Amino acid sequence: TTLSLPKSTVNKIAKKRQSERTFSDQALSEKELGQILSSFYAHNGLEHRAYPSAGASYALEIYCIANHVENHSGKILYYNPDLHAVSEIGIAPSWSDATDNIYVETVGVPQCILVMVLFGHRLSEKYLERGGRFGLIEVGAAIQQLSLQIAESKNLKGVAAGGLIDDYWLEQLNLSSEEAKVALGYLCGK
């Protein structure tokens, strides 16, 4: 016999998830940026988020290239998950330079590019060679959380970008390849 099972609310949201590479020229509001970044928010202090991390190490850090974001256009932002706040840490590269180092074709310019960076030493100190695997699990869980957040929105769209050129993006973020690895990018906007 076959038994049909009920579906959860998460299934309904996940069904709306899709990759979108077409972006309008309308700026993201700070509220919309906050909605996007809330996917990575530390709900009860730094050791509790909406996605898992081995030993609550949270080796993943989120940077935002704000191409067209209210009050932050043309800036590189660092997301602080404890405060649910951003800090301007640099000047964003031009879209023509950025697109040469992403390898995702788009129509229009995404309002922001999230650059997900792994700080592997947070995992390898405790988990040795398994730390890298745990880092990849964390990135996968975080991108799923972000994808569901975007899918739930009526106005926001995006696409994962695995082709970010590590050296270029680490240089833009003023990070060393010894301490950090670019794990994934996410182009998002309206």
Phi and psi restraints in degrees (value plus and minus 20) as a CYANA .aco file:
   2 THR   PHI    -131.4   -91.4
   2 THR   PSI     111.6   151.6
   3 LEU   PHI    -134.3   -94.3
   3 LEU   PSI      98.5   138.5
   4 SER   PHI     -94.6   -54.6
   4 SER   PSI     113.5   153.5
   5 LEU   PHI    -126.1   -86.1
   5 LEU   PSI     130.3   170.3
   6 PRO   PHI     -91.4   -51.4
   6 PRO   PSI     135.5   175.5
   7 LYS   PHI    -124.5   -84.5
   7 LYS   PSI     131.7   171.7
   8 SER   PHI    -111.9   -71.9
   8 SER   PSI     150.6   190.6
   9 THR   PHI     -80.8   -40.8
   9 THR   PSI     -56.9   -16.9
  10 VAL   PHI     -80.5   -40.5
  10 VAL   PSI     -58.6   -18.6
  11 ASN   PHI     -80.5   -40.5
  11 ASN   PSI     -58.7   -18.7
  12 LYS   PHI     -85.9   -45.9
  12 LYS   PSI     -59.4   -19.4
  13 ILE   PHI     -89.4   -49.4
  13 ILE   PSI     -66.0   -26.0
  14 ALA   PHI     -80.7   -40.7
  14 ALA   PSI     -51.7   -11.7
  15 LYS   PHI     -83.5   -43.5
  15 LYS   PSI     -47.5    -7.5
  16 LYS   PHI    -104.1   -64.1
  16 LYS   PSI     -28.8    11.2
  17 ARG   PHI     -88.8   -48.8
  17 ARG   PSI     112.0   152.0
  18 GLN   PHI    -174.9  -134.9
  18 GLN   PSI     135.2   175.2
  19 SER   PHI    -105.0   -65.0
  19 SER   PSI     116.9   156.9
  20 GLU   PHI    -154.5  -114.5
  20 GLU   PSI     108.1   148.1
  21 ARG   PHI    -133.4   -93.4
  21 ARG   PSI     -11.0    29.0
  22 THR   PHI    -129.7   -89.7
  22 THR   PSI     105.1   145.1
  23 PHE   PHI    -145.0  -105.0
  23 PHE   PSI     122.7   162.7
  24 SER   PHI    -100.7   -60.7
  24 SER   PSI     156.8   196.8
  25 ASP   PHI    -117.4   -77.4
  25 ASP   PSI     -10.4    29.6
  26 GLN   PHI    -101.0   -61.0
  26 GLN   PSI     113.0   153.0
  27 ALA   PHI     -87.8   -47.8
  27 ALA   PSI     127.9   167.9
  28 LEU   PHI     -94.2   -54.2
  28 LEU   PSI     120.5   160.5
  29 SER   PHI    -100.7   -60.7
  29 SER   PSI     142.6   182.6
  30 GLU   PHI     -81.8   -41.8
  30 GLU   PSI     -53.6   -13.6
  31 LYS   PHI     -82.3   -42.3
  31 LYS   PSI     -63.7   -23.7
  32 GLU   PHI     -87.0   -47.0
  32 GLU   PSI     -59.5   -19.5
  33 LEU   PHI     -80.5   -40.5
  33 LEU   PSI     -62.8   -22.8
  34 GLY   PHI     -81.4   -41.4
  34 GLY   PSI     -58.4   -18.4
  35 GLN   PHI     -82.8   -42.8
  35 GLN   PSI     -64.9   -24.9
  36 ILE   PHI     -82.1   -42.1
  36 ILE   PSI     -70.6   -30.6
  37 LEU   PHI     -92.8   -52.8
  37 LEU   PSI     -37.2     2.8
  38 SER   PHI     -83.4   -43.4
  38 SER   PSI     -33.9     6.1
  39 SER   PHI     -80.7   -40.7
  39 SER   PSI     -43.4    -3.4
  40 PHE   PHI    -132.2   -92.2
  40 PHE   PSI     -11.8    28.2
  41 TYR   PHI     -85.0   -45.0
  41 TYR   PSI     120.0   160.0
  42 ALA   PHI    -107.8   -67.8
  42 ALA   PSI      82.1   122.1
  43 HIS   PHI     -86.3   -46.3
  43 HIS   PSI     -65.4   -25.4
  44 ASN   PHI    -145.9  -105.9
  44 ASN   PSI      38.7    78.7
  45 GLY   PHI      68.5   108.5
  45 GLY   PSI     154.3   194.3
  46 LEU   PHI     -84.1   -44.1
  46 LEU   PSI     -35.7     4.3
  47 GLU   PHI    -117.2   -77.2
  47 GLU   PSI     -10.1    29.9
  48 HIS   PHI    -160.5  -120.5
  48 HIS   PSI      94.7   134.7
  49 ARG   PHI    -152.2  -112.2
  49 ARG   PSI    -199.2  -159.2
  50 ALA   PHI    -100.4   -60.4
  50 ALA   PSI     -18.3    21.7
  51 TYR   PHI    -157.4  -117.4
  51 TYR   PSI     133.2   173.2
  52 PRO   PHI    -100.6   -60.6
  52 PRO   PSI     138.2   178.2
  53 SER   PHI    -167.3  -127.3
  53 SER   PSI     115.4   155.4
  54 ALA   PHI     -77.3   -37.3
  54 ALA   PSI     104.0   144.0
  55 GLY   PHI      41.0    81.0
  55 GLY   PSI       3.0    43.0
  56 ALA   PHI      31.8    71.8
  56 ALA   PSI      16.0    56.0
  57 SER   PHI     -98.8   -58.8
  57 SER   PSI     -47.5    -7.5
  58 TYR   PHI      21.8    61.8
  58 TYR   PSI      51.9    91.9
  59 ALA   PHI     -98.6   -58.6
  59 ALA   PSI     -27.0    13.0
  60 LEU   PHI    -113.4   -73.4
  60 LEU   PSI     110.2   150.2
  61 GLU   PHI    -141.5  -101.5
  61 GLU   PSI     127.9   167.9
  62 ILE   PHI    -135.0   -95.0
  62 ILE   PSI     108.6   148.6
  63 TYR   PHI    -139.2   -99.2
  63 TYR   PSI     128.2   168.2
  64 CYS   PHI    -145.4  -105.4
  64 CYS   PSI     103.3   143.3
  65 ILE   PHI    -110.3   -70.3
  65 ILE   PSI      86.7   126.7
  66 ALA   PHI    -109.9   -69.9
  66 ALA   PSI      69.7   109.7
  67 ASN   PHI     -90.1   -50.1
  67 ASN   PSI     -62.7   -22.7
  68 HIS   PHI    -171.5  -131.5
  68 HIS   PSI      57.0    97.0
  69 VAL   PHI    -149.6  -109.6
  69 VAL   PSI     110.3   150.3
  70 GLU   PHI     -65.3   -25.3
  70 GLU   PSI     106.0   146.0
  71 ASN   PHI      47.3    87.3
  71 ASN   PSI     -18.0    22.0
  72 HIS   PHI    -156.4  -116.4
  72 HIS   PSI     -13.3    26.7
  73 SER   PHI     -76.2   -36.2
  73 SER   PSI     116.6   156.6
  74 GLY   PHI      60.4   100.4
  74 GLY   PSI      -6.4    33.6
  75 LYS   PHI    -137.8   -97.8
  75 LYS   PSI     137.5   177.5
  76 ILE   PHI    -121.6   -81.6
  76 ILE   PSI     109.4   149.4
  77 LEU   PHI    -134.8   -94.8
  77 LEU   PSI     123.8   163.8
  78 TYR   PHI    -126.0   -86.0
  78 TYR   PSI     112.9   152.9
  79 TYR   PHI    -113.9   -73.9
  79 TYR   PSI     104.6   144.6
  80 ASN   PHI    -118.2   -78.2
  80 ASN   PSI      87.1   127.1
  81 PRO   PHI     -91.2   -51.2
  81 PRO   PSI     -42.8    -2.8
  82 ASP   PHI     -93.1   -53.1
  82 ASP   PSI     -61.2   -21.2
  83 LEU   PHI    -114.3   -74.3
  83 LEU   PSI     -30.1     9.9
  84 HIS   PHI      30.0    70.0
  84 HIS   PSI      38.4    78.4
  85 ALA   PHI    -164.4  -124.4
  85 ALA   PSI     140.0   180.0
  86 VAL   PHI    -137.2   -97.2
  86 VAL   PSI     132.0   172.0
  87 SER   PHI    -144.2  -104.2
  87 SER   PSI     116.2   156.2
  88 GLU   PHI     -97.4   -57.4
  88 GLU   PSI     104.8   144.8
  89 ILE   PHI    -140.3  -100.3
  89 ILE   PSI     -21.5    18.5
  90 GLY   PHI     157.9   197.9
  90 GLY   PSI    -196.9  -156.9
  91 ILE   PHI    -118.2   -78.2
  91 ILE   PSI     110.7   150.7
  92 ALA   PHI     -89.2   -49.2
  92 ALA   PSI     124.0   164.0
  93 PRO   PHI     -89.0   -49.0
  93 PRO   PSI     139.3   179.3
  94 SER   PHI     -84.3   -44.3
  94 SER   PSI     136.5   176.5
  95 TRP   PHI     -81.5   -41.5
  95 TRP   PSI     -57.5   -17.5
  96 SER   PHI     -84.4   -44.4
  96 SER   PSI     -58.5   -18.5
  97 ASP   PHI     -88.9   -48.9
  97 ASP   PSI     -63.8   -23.8
  98 ALA   PHI     -82.1   -42.1
  98 ALA   PSI     -66.6   -26.6
  99 THR   PHI     -82.9   -42.9
  99 THR   PSI     -50.2   -10.2
 100 ASP   PHI     -88.2   -48.2
 100 ASP   PSI     -31.9     8.1
 101 ASN   PHI    -143.6  -103.6
 101 ASN   PSI       3.4    43.4
 102 ILE   PHI    -141.6  -101.6
 102 ILE   PSI     -63.6   -23.6
 103 TYR   PHI      44.3    84.3
 103 TYR   PSI      25.0    65.0
 104 VAL   PHI    -153.5  -113.5
 104 VAL   PSI     104.0   144.0
 105 GLU   PHI    -100.2   -60.2
 105 GLU   PSI     116.0   156.0
 106 THR   PHI    -152.1  -112.1
 106 THR   PSI     142.1   182.1
 107 VAL   PHI    -128.2   -88.2
 107 VAL   PSI      96.7   136.7
 108 GLY   PHI      63.3   103.3
 108 GLY   PSI     155.2   195.2
 109 VAL   PHI    -121.6   -81.6
 109 VAL   PSI     106.3   146.3
 110 PRO   PHI     -82.6   -42.6
 110 PRO   PSI     121.3   161.3
 111 GLN   PHI     -83.6   -43.6
 111 GLN   PSI     -52.3   -12.3
 112 CYS   PHI    -170.7  -130.7
 112 CYS   PSI     135.6   175.6
 113 ILE   PHI    -139.9   -99.9
 113 ILE   PSI      99.2   139.2
 114 LEU   PHI    -109.1   -69.1
 114 LEU   PSI     108.6   148.6
 115 VAL   PHI    -130.9   -90.9
 115 VAL   PSI      95.5   135.5
 116 MET   PHI    -114.5   -74.5
 116 MET   PSI      99.2   139.2
 117 VAL   PHI    -138.0   -98.0
 117 VAL   PSI     109.2   149.2
 118 LEU   PHI    -116.2   -76.2
 118 LEU   PSI     111.8   151.8
 119 PHE   PHI    -125.6   -85.6
 119 PHE   PSI      65.0   105.0
 120 GLY   PHI     -80.5   -40.5
 120 GLY   PSI     -48.1    -8.1
 121 HIS   PHI     -80.7   -40.7
 121 HIS   PSI     -45.5    -5.5
 122 ARG   PHI     -84.0   -44.0
 122 ARG   PSI     -46.9    -6.9
 123 LEU   PHI    -118.3   -78.3
 123 LEU   PSI     -62.1   -22.1
 124 SER   PHI     -89.7   -49.7
 124 SER   PSI     -46.0    -6.0
 125 GLU   PHI     -81.0   -41.0
 125 GLU   PSI     -56.7   -16.7
 126 LYS   PHI    -115.9   -75.9
 126 LYS   PSI     -60.0   -20.0
 127 TYR   PHI    -127.4   -87.4
 127 TYR   PSI     -16.3    23.7
 128 LEU   PHI      32.8    72.8
 128 LEU   PSI    -150.0  -110.0
 129 GLU   PHI     -87.5   -47.5
 129 GLU   PSI     -41.5    -1.5
 130 ARG   PHI     -93.8   -53.8
 130 ARG   PSI     -35.4     4.6
 131 GLY   PHI     -75.0   -35.0
 131 GLY   PSI     -60.1   -20.1
 132 GLY   PHI     -82.2   -42.2
 132 GLY   PSI     -61.4   -21.4
 133 ARG   PHI     -84.1   -44.1
 133 ARG   PSI     -63.0   -23.0
 134 PHE   PHI     -85.0   -45.0
 134 PHE   PSI     -54.0   -14.0
 135 GLY   PHI     -82.6   -42.6
 135 GLY   PSI     -62.1   -22.1
 136 LEU   PHI     -86.2   -46.2
 136 LEU   PSI     -56.9   -16.9
 137 ILE   PHI     -82.9   -42.9
 137 ILE   PSI     -62.9   -22.9
 138 GLU   PHI     -81.5   -41.5
 138 GLU   PSI     -65.1   -25.1
 139 VAL   PHI     -81.7   -41.7
 139 VAL   PSI     -64.5   -24.5
 140 GLY   PHI     -81.0   -41.0
 140 GLY   PSI     -63.1   -23.1
 141 ALA   PHI     -87.1   -47.1
 141 ALA   PSI     -58.7   -18.7
 142 ALA   PHI     -87.2   -47.2
 142 ALA   PSI     -62.0   -22.0
 143 ILE   PHI     -88.4   -48.4
 143 ILE   PSI     -52.6   -12.6
 144 GLN   PHI     -85.3   -45.3
 144 GLN   PSI     -62.8   -22.8
 145 GLN   PHI     -80.8   -40.8
 145 GLN   PSI     -64.2   -24.2
 146 LEU   PHI     -82.8   -42.8
 146 LEU   PSI     -64.1   -24.1
 147 SER   PHI     -80.1   -40.1
 147 SER   PSI     -60.3   -20.3
 148 LEU   PHI     -88.3   -48.3
 148 LEU   PSI     -58.7   -18.7
 149 GLN   PHI     -81.9   -41.9
 149 GLN   PSI     -64.9   -24.9
 150 ILE   PHI     -85.9   -45.9
 150 ILE   PSI     -62.3   -22.3
 151 ALA   PHI     -83.0   -43.0
 151 ALA   PSI     -52.6   -12.6
 152 GLU   PHI     -92.5   -52.5
 152 GLU   PSI     -43.5    -3.5
 153 SER   PHI     -98.4   -58.4
 153 SER   PSI     129.0   169.0
 154 LYS   PHI    -104.6   -64.6
 154 LYS   PSI     -47.4    -7.4
 155 ASN   PHI    -127.2   -87.2
 155 ASN   PSI     -38.8     1.2
 156 LEU   PHI    -115.2   -75.2
 156 LEU   PSI     123.4   163.4
 157 LYS   PHI    -161.9  -121.9
 157 LYS   PSI     144.2   184.2
 158 GLY   PHI    -195.3  -155.3
 158 GLY   PSI     158.4   198.4
 159 VAL   PHI    -169.4  -129.4
 159 VAL   PSI     117.3   157.3
 160 ALA   PHI     -91.3   -51.3
 160 ALA   PSI     125.0   165.0
 161 ALA   PHI    -150.5  -110.5
 161 ALA   PSI      85.0   125.0
 162 GLY   PHI    -109.6   -69.6
 162 GLY   PSI     -24.4    15.6
 163 GLY   PHI    -117.9   -77.9
 163 GLY   PSI       2.9    42.9
 164 LEU   PHI     -84.8   -44.8
 164 LEU   PSI     115.7   155.7
 165 ILE   PHI    -101.6   -61.6
 165 ILE   PSI      91.5   131.5
 166 ASP   PHI     -72.4   -32.4
 166 ASP   PSI     -75.1   -35.1
 167 ASP   PHI     -78.3   -38.3
 167 ASP   PSI     -62.6   -22.6
 168 TYR   PHI     -81.2   -41.2
 168 TYR   PSI     -70.0   -30.0
 169 TRP   PHI     -90.6   -50.6
 169 TRP   PSI     -56.5   -16.5
 170 LEU   PHI     -83.1   -43.1
 170 LEU   PSI     -58.7   -18.7
 171 GLU   PHI     -84.5   -44.5
 171 GLU   PSI     -63.0   -23.0
 172 GLN   PHI     -80.7   -40.7
 172 GLN   PSI     -55.1   -15.1
 173 LEU   PHI    -110.1   -70.1
 173 LEU   PSI     -20.7    19.3
 174 ASN   PHI      39.8    79.8
 174 ASN   PSI      24.8    64.8
 175 LEU   PHI    -138.4   -98.4
 175 LEU   PSI     133.9   173.9
 176 SER   PHI    -114.8   -74.8
 176 SER   PSI     123.0   163.0
 177 SER   PHI     -88.7   -48.7
 177 SER   PSI     -36.6     3.4
 178 GLU   PHI     -93.8   -53.8
 178 GLU   PSI     -49.2    -9.2
 179 GLU   PHI    -121.9   -81.9
 179 GLU   PSI     -43.3    -3.3
 180 ALA   PHI    -159.1  -119.1
 180 ALA   PSI     130.2   170.2
 181 LYS   PHI    -151.5  -111.5
 181 LYS   PSI     113.2   153.2
 182 VAL   PHI     -93.1   -53.1
 182 VAL   PSI     100.5   140.5
 183 ALA   PHI    -113.1   -73.1
 183 ALA   PSI     -62.7   -22.7
 184 LEU   PHI    -188.8  -148.8
 184 LEU   PSI     135.7   175.7
 185 GLY   PHI    -140.7  -100.7
 185 GLY   PSI     142.7   182.7
 186 TYR   PHI    -164.9  -124.9
 186 TYR   PSI      97.5   137.5
 187 LEU   PHI    -111.8   -71.8
 187 LEU   PSI     105.3   145.3
 188 CYS   PHI    -163.9  -123.9
 188 CYS   PSI     144.0   184.0
 189 GLY   PHI     146.0   186.0
 189 GLY   PSI    -169.7  -129.7
